[in-house]
């Protein structure tokens, strides 16, 4: 069964750090084409950080320089290190992987994508 399971969300103060984890089933995990999305209340879900089909990493402008995406292939785990958190980072964070790995898979319109259940990050000022 295809599964993605996030963890690590918490409530922190502005300027703090968190590390999110996403454990994937063997059928879902890939060295490429996995990423993190986020959805704030009243807003659409959007991409934050991702591994692309060519192995490169991509970050949205709002998180570049503060967030780092990484992987542990031996553990089938994707991470998101979040530093210098801001109140506008408050959101539900989702791990995701496309069914078909293509370049720029994380950009809309998204093709068939597998999602985790999400983990909440709350940043207070």
C-alpha positions as CSV (number, residue, x, y, z in Angstrom):
1,X,0.0,0.0,0.0
2,X,1.3,3.4,-0.9
3,X,1.9,5.5,2.3
4,X,3.5,8.7,3.4
5,X,3.7,9.5,7.1
6,X,4.8,12.9,8.3
7,X,5.9,13.9,11.8
8,X,7.7,16.6,13.6
9,X,5.2,19.4,13.5
10,X,4.9,21.6,16.6
11,X,4.3,25.1,18.0
12,X,7.4,27.3,18.1
13,X,8.2,30.9,18.5
14,X,9.4,33.1,15.7
15,X,13.0,32.5,14.9
16,X,12.9,28.9,16.1
17,X,13.6,25.7,14.2
18,X,11.9,22.4,13.4
19,X,12.7,19.3,11.4
20,X,9.9,17.5,9.7
21,X,10.2,13.8,8.7
22,X,8.3,11.8,6.2
23,X,8.6,8.0,6.2
24,X,7.5,6.4,2.9
25,X,6.6,2.9,2.1
26,X,9.0,1.1,-0.2
27,X,6.6,1.5,-3.1
28,X,6.4,5.2,-2.7
29,X,9.9,6.3,-1.7
30,X,12.1,7.6,-4.4
31,X,15.5,9.4,-4.5
32,X,13.8,11.8,-6.9
33,X,10.4,13.4,-7.1
34,X,9.5,13.8,-3.5
35,X,8.7,17.0,-1.7
36,X,7.0,19.1,0.9
37,X,3.9,21.2,0.4
38,X,2.1,23.4,2.9
39,X,-1.4,24.9,3.3
40,X,-2.2,27.8,5.5
41,X,-5.8,28.4,6.7
42,X,-7.9,29.9,3.9
43,X,-5.1,29.4,1.3
44,X,-4.4,26.9,-1.4
45,X,-1.8,24.2,-0.9
46,X,1.5,25.1,-2.4
47,X,5.0,23.7,-2.9
48,X,7.7,24.6,-0.4
49,X,10.6,22.3,-1.3
50,X,11.1,19.4,-3.6
51,X,13.6,17.0,-5.1
52,X,13.1,17.1,-8.9
53,X,13.4,14.3,-11.4
54,X,17.0,15.2,-12.2
55,X,18.0,15.1,-8.5
56,X,18.1,18.8,-8.1
57,X,16.4,20.6,-5.2
58,X,14.0,23.4,-5.6
59,X,12.6,25.9,-3.1
60,X,9.8,28.4,-3.2
61,X,10.9,32.0,-2.8
62,X,9.2,32.2,0.6
63,X,11.4,29.5,2.1
64,X,14.6,29.6,0.1
65,X,17.6,30.2,2.4
66,X,15.7,29.1,5.5
67,X,14.5,25.6,4.7
68,X,16.5,22.6,3.6
69,X,15.1,19.4,2.1
70,X,17.1,16.2,2.5
71,X,16.8,12.4,2.3
72,X,18.0,9.3,4.1
73,X,17.6,6.6,1.4
74,X,18.4,3.8,3.9
75,X,15.4,4.8,6.0
76,X,13.1,5.7,3.1
77,X,12.7,9.1,4.8
78,X,12.4,12.6,3.6
79,X,13.2,15.6,5.8
80,X,12.6,19.3,5.9
81,X,14.8,21.3,8.2
82,X,13.1,24.7,8.9
83,X,15.2,27.5,10.4
84,X,14.4,31.1,11.3
85,X,10.7,30.3,11.3
86,X,8.2,33.1,10.8
87,X,4.5,33.4,11.7
88,X,3.7,33.2,8.0
89,X,5.2,29.7,8.0
90,X,2.2,28.6,10.0
91,X,0.5,25.8,8.0
92,X,-0.2,22.2,7.6
93,X,2.8,20.6,6.0
94,X,2.4,17.7,3.6
95,X,4.8,15.2,2.2
96,X,4.1,14.3,-1.4
97,X,5.3,12.1,-4.2
98,X,4.0,12.0,-7.8
99,X,2.9,8.7,-9.3
100,X,5.0,9.5,-12.4
101,X,8.3,11.3,-11.8
102,X,8.7,14.1,-14.3
103,X,10.6,17.3,-14.4
104,X,9.0,20.1,-12.3
105,X,6.4,17.6,-11.0
106,X,5.7,19.9,-8.0
107,X,4.5,22.8,-10.1
108,X,0.8,23.2,-10.8
109,X,-1.2,21.7,-12.3
110,X,-0.2,18.7,-10.2
111,X,-0.5,15.3,-11.8
112,X,-1.7,12.3,-9.8
113,X,0.1,12.8,-6.5
114,X,0.3,10.7,-3.3
115,X,-0.1,12.7,-0.1
116,X,0.6,12.2,3.6
117,X,-2.0,13.2,6.2
118,X,0.0,16.3,7.2
119,X,1.7,17.7,10.3
120,X,0.8,21.1,11.8
121,X,3.4,23.8,12.2
122,X,2.5,26.8,14.2
123,X,4.8,29.8,14.6
124,X,4.0,32.5,17.1
125,X,5.4,36.0,17.1
